[in-house]
Amino acid sequence: MLMRVLHLPVNIASIASHTVRGLRKIGLNARGLVLVNTPLQSEEALQVTAVDSRLRKHHLIWQGIWWLYQYLKWVGWADVIHWYFGASALPWGLDLRYIKMLRKPGVVEWLGSDIRIPEIASMDNPYYKVAFNNGYEYQSESHQKSLQLQQRFGKAGFVSVASIGMLPFIQKEFFPKIYVMPQRLMLSDYIPNYPNPSTTRPIIVHSSTAFVAKGTSAVLKAIDQLKGRYTFEFQLIQGVSRYDALRLVQKADIFLDQFVLGDHGMAALEAMAFGKPVVCYIKPAIAEKYPKDCPIINANQDNLSEVLESLLNKGKLRYDIGRESRSYVEKYHDTTVLAYKLVEIYKEIMVKKDRPQ
């Protein structure tokens, strides 16, 4: 029987869309069912229901009923549930109770502020500690919230899937075994456009989806320090569609990711897929766990202008790192390749679920 996999209930950084498409490409029957999709995410291969409190009351009620129907139908259809971000799909815990009642095996993939624990994140990251107390956008992050979410999914019989940067926050009392799974891209969406080594006015791009959490103030400070001494163009991506944001990244010569969280995100991988050199703050404890050939240029808030200075007059270097960046995501982050690893995880948890309790 062809394995049926349902992806729920959100599409943070388009990872659900990329994953469903990758699984379909290798022959699985995968579906994505998500609540509300923001303009910065890809909706491809997903069924989106916009249950939004801003809708008129009768529209909200109808959308809620429609979502409930879709949820019950497709959970019943699935052999495996792949859940993202620990987000709720139904109130009062009914979403996971229904899955547990049907004895559906499931994985929950943690993505960031769902289980990030400020006390742990601050231990070896002074930039996060300062940001958290000065306007940090994800104030819902807490030790209590993280434990409650993990306990909720652990009790429902889910196993944990996470990228390297999320591992410090996963509680082994709820998840004795953790599956490490890199973030994933459908690489055919990203046509490389390597930096022209002869360019004398390089374009630096930074996407500020969260001003404080991305360290945008440090980026702007570094740019100001370099103005007048170097010729370049700086573009700050804010409030634009996903299509427009990706086009700006595709034209860039240097991409600046984030300088607070201590790990790269999906935006960095998208820039690398376009063949761009990426500058990002990856804290030492995480950097040492990445492959040795990771080409991301590590910079923090204190040395960002110096790191950028080393790139601005070196077109050949930007080009070479751009080529390495594309090769890196092809090697480690291709959703079609990683889909096979996910299938092995799905098979393993299905066997465990079938064993007598």
C-alpha positions in Angstrom: 0.0 0.0 0.0 1.3 3.5 -0.8 2.1 5.4 2.4 -0.2 8.3 3.0 1.3 11.2 5.0 -0.6 14.3 6.2 1.3 17.5 7.1 -0.3 19.8 9.6 -1.3 22.5 10.5 1.1 25.4 9.6 3.6 26.3 6.9 6.3 28.1 8.7 9.0 29.3 6.3 7.3 27.2 3.6 8.9 24.0 5.0 5.6 22.1 4.8 5.2 23.0 1.1 8.8 22.0 0.3 8.4 18.7 2.2 5.1 17.6 0.7 6.5 18.3 -2.8 9.6 16.3 -2.0 7.7 13.3 -0.7 5.4 13.4 -3.8 8.4 13.5 -6.1 9.6 10.2 -4.7 6.2 8.6 -5.0 4.5 9.1 -1.6 0.9 10.1 -1.3 1.5 13.3 0.8 -0.9 16.1 1.5 -0.6 19.4 3.4 -3.5 20.9 5.3 -2.7 24.2 6.9 -4.4 27.1 8.7 -3.8 30.5 7.2 -0.7 31.0 5.0 1.2 34.3 5.2 2.2 36.1 2.0 5.8 35.2 2.5 5.2 31.5 2.3 4.7 29.2 -0.6 1.2 27.6 -0.9 2.2 25.0 -3.5 1.0 21.5 -2.7 -1.0 22.7 0.3 -4.7 23.0 1.1 -5.1 26.3 3.0 -8.1 27.2 5.2 -8.1 30.8 6.3 -9.6 30.6 9.8 -8.9 34.3 10.7 -10.4 36.2 13.6 -10.7 39.3 11.4 -13.3 37.6 9.2 -17.0 38.4 9.8 -18.6 36.2 12.4 -20.7 34.1 10.0 -17.6 33.6 7.7 -15.5 32.7 10.7 -18.0 30.1 11.8 -18.3 28.6 8.4 -14.5 28.4 7.9 -14.2 26.8 11.4 -16.7 24.1 10.5 -15.0 23.6 7.1 -11.6 23.2 8.8 -13.0 20.7 11.3 -14.5 18.6 8.5 -11.2 18.7 6.6 -9.2 17.9 9.7 -11.3 14.9 10.7 -11.4 13.6 7.1 -7.7 13.8 6.3 -6.4 12.6 9.7 -8.6 9.5 9.2 -7.1 9.1 5.7 -3.5 9.3 6.8 -1.1 6.5 7.8 1.3 9.0 9.3 1.0 12.5 10.7 3.8 15.1 10.3 3.1 18.1 12.5 5.0 21.4 12.5 5.8 23.9 15.2 3.6 22.5 17.9 0.7 24.7 16.7 -2.9 23.8 17.7 -5.3 22.7 15.0 -8.4 22.3 17.2 -9.3 23.8 20.6 -9.1 22.0 24.0 -6.5 19.5 22.8 -9.0 17.7 20.6 -6.6 17.7 17.7 -4.1 15.3 19.3 -6.8 13.4 21.2 -8.4 12.4 17.9 -5.0 11.3 16.5 -4.3 9.3 19.6 -7.8 7.7 19.6 -7.2 6.5 16.0 -3.6 5.3 17.0 -2.0 7.3 14.2 1.8 7.4 14.4 3.2 11.0 14.2 6.2 13.1 14.2 6.4 16.7 15.4 9.0 18.9 13.9 10.1 21.8 16.1 11.0 25.0 14.2 12.0 27.8 16.6 10.0 29.9 19.0 7.6 27.0 19.6 10.1 25.3 22.0 13.0 27.7 22.3 13.8 28.2 26.0 15.2 31.7 26.8 17.3 30.4 29.8 19.1 27.9 27.6 19.4 30.1 24.6 20.9 32.9 26.7 23.6 30.7 28.3 26.0 30.9 25.4 24.4 33.7 23.3 24.7 37.3 24.7 23.0 38.7 21.7 19.8 36.7 22.3 19.9 37.7 26.0 20.0 41.4 25.2 17.4 41.1 22.4 15.0 39.2 24.5 14.8 42.0 27.1 14.6 44.8 24.5 11.7 44.4 22.2 12.2 40.8 21.0 9.1 39.8 18.9 8.7 36.3 20.2 8.0 37.0 23.9 5.9 33.8 24.1 9.1 31.8 24.3 9.4 30.4 27.8 10.5 27.3 29.7 7.0 26.6 30.8 5.5 26.8 27.3 8.2 24.6 25.8 7.7 21.9 28.4 3.9 22.0 28.1 4.1 21.7 24.3 6.6 18.9 24.4 4.6 17.0 27.0 1.4 17.4 25.0 2.9 15.8 21.9 4.9 13.2 23.9 1.7 12.0 25.6 0.0 11.8 22.2 2.7 9.3 21.1 4.6 11.6 18.7 8.3 11.4 18.1 10.5 14.5 17.7 12.2 15.7 14.5 14.4 18.8 14.6 17.3 20.5 12.9 20.6 20.9 14.7 19.8 24.3 16.2 16.7 23.0 18.0 18.3 20.1 19.7 19.3 21.9 23.0 15.7 22.6 23.7 14.2 19.1 23.3 13.4 17.3 26.6 14.4 13.7 26.6 11.9 12.8 29.3 9.3 13.2 26.6 11.3 12.2 23.6 14.0 9.6 24.4 14.9 9.4 20.7 15.3 12.5 18.5 15.5 12.4 14.8 17.8 15.0 13.4 16.5 16.4 10.1 17.9 19.4 8.2 15.6 22.1 6.8 14.6 21.4 3.3 14.2 23.2 -0.1 12.7 22.2 -3.4 15.8 23.3 -5.3 14.2 23.5 -8.7 12.4 26.6 -7.4 15.8 28.4 -7.1 17.7 29.1 -10.3 21.2 30.1 -9.3 22.4 33.6 -10.2 25.9 33.8 -9.0 27.4 37.1 -8.1 29.2 38.7 -11.0 32.9 38.9 -10.0 33.5 42.0 -12.0 30.7 44.0 -10.3 32.0 47.2 -8.7 28.7 48.1 -6.9 27.6 44.9 -5.1 24.1 44.7 -3.8 23.7 43.7 -0.1 20.3 42.4 0.9 18.8 41.8 4.4 15.3 40.5 5.0 13.9 42.0 8.2 10.8 39.8 9.0 11.4 40.6 12.7 13.5 43.7 13.4 14.8 42.7 16.8 15.1 38.9 16.4 16.9 39.3 13.1 19.3 41.8 14.5 18.4 44.4 11.9 19.7 47.3 14.0 23.1 45.8 13.9 22.9 45.4 10.2 21.9 49.0 9.7 24.7 50.1 12.0 27.3 48.1 10.0 25.9 49.5 6.7 26.2 53.1 8.0 29.8 52.4 9.1 30.7 51.3 5.5 29.0 54.1 3.6 31.3 56.6 2.1 34.2 54.2 2.2 32.9 51.6 -0.2 30.6 51.6 -3.2 27.6 49.3 -2.7 23.8 49.2 -2.7 21.8 48.1 0.4 18.3 46.8 0.1 16.1 46.1 3.2 13.3 43.6 2.4 10.2 44.5 4.4 6.5 44.2 3.7 6.7 42.7 0.2 5.3 39.5 -1.3 7.2 36.2 -1.3 7.7 36.6 -5.0 9.2 40.1 -4.8 11.4 39.1 -1.8 12.9 36.1 -3.6 13.5 38.2 -6.7 15.5 40.8 -4.6 17.5 38.0 -3.1 18.2 36.5 -6.5 19.7 39.8 -7.7 21.9 40.2 -4.6 25.6 39.8 -4.3 25.6 39.3 -0.5 22.8 38.2 1.8 22.6 39.0 5.4 20.5 36.6 7.5 20.2 37.1 11.2 22.5 38.2 14.1 20.6 37.3 17.3 19.4 33.7 17.3 22.7 32.0 16.8 21.7 29.7 13.9 20.7 30.2 10.3 17.2 29.8 9.1 15.3 29.0 5.9 16.0 32.4 4.4 19.7 31.7 4.4 19.2 28.4 2.6 17.1 30.1 0.0 19.8 32.7 -0.6 22.4 29.9 -0.8 20.2 28.0 -3.3 20.3 31.2 -5.5 24.1 31.0 -5.2 24.7 33.8 -2.8 27.3 34.2 -0.1 25.5 34.4 3.2 26.6 36.2 6.3 25.0 35.1 9.6 25.6 34.7 13.3 26.0 31.0 14.2 27.1 30.6 17.8 30.1 28.3 18.4 28.1 25.5 20.0 25.9 25.2 16.9 28.6 26.0 14.3 30.8 23.0 15.4 27.9 20.6 14.7 27.5 21.7 11.1 29.3 20.0 8.2 32.9 21.2 7.9 32.2 22.5 4.3 29.4 24.9 5.4 30.2 28.1 3.5 28.2 30.5 5.6 30.3 33.4 6.7 30.0 33.7 10.4 29.7 37.2 11.8 28.4 38.7 15.0 27.0 42.1 15.8 30.4 43.4 16.9 32.4 42.4 13.8 29.7 42.6 11.1 31.1 45.7 9.4 34.6 44.1 9.3 33.3 40.9 7.8 31.4 42.8 5.2 34.4 44.9 4.4 36.3 41.7 3.6 33.7 40.9 0.9 32.9 44.3 -0.7 36.0 44.6 -2.8 36.5 40.9 -3.6 34.1 40.0 -6.5 35.9 36.7 -7.2 35.5 35.7 -3.5 31.8 36.5 -3.6 31.4 34.4 -6.7 33.4 31.4 -5.3 31.4 31.4 -2.1 28.2 31.7 -4.1 29.1 28.5 -6.0 30.0 26.7 -2.7 26.7 27.8 -1.3 24.7 26.3 -4.0 26.7 23.1 -3.8 26.2 22.9 -0.1 22.4 23.1 -0.2 22.3 20.6 -3.0 24.3 18.2 -0.8 22.6 18.7 2.5 19.2 20.4 2.0 17.6 19.0 -1.1 14.0 18.0 -0.1 13.9 15.2 -2.6 17.0 13.6 -1.1 15.8 14.2 2.5 12.4 12.8 1.6 13.9 9.3 1.6 15.2 9.8 5.1 11.8 11.0 6.2 10.3 7.8 4.8 12.6 5.7 6.9 11.5 7.6 10.0 7.8 7.2 9.1 8.3 3.4 8.5 10.1 3.1 11.9 7.3 4.8 13.9 4.6 2.9 12.0 6.3 -0.4 13.0 6.5 0.7 16.7 2.8 1.8 16.6 1.8 -1.6 15.3 3.5 -3.4 18.1 1.2 -4.6 21.0 1.0 -2.1 23.8 
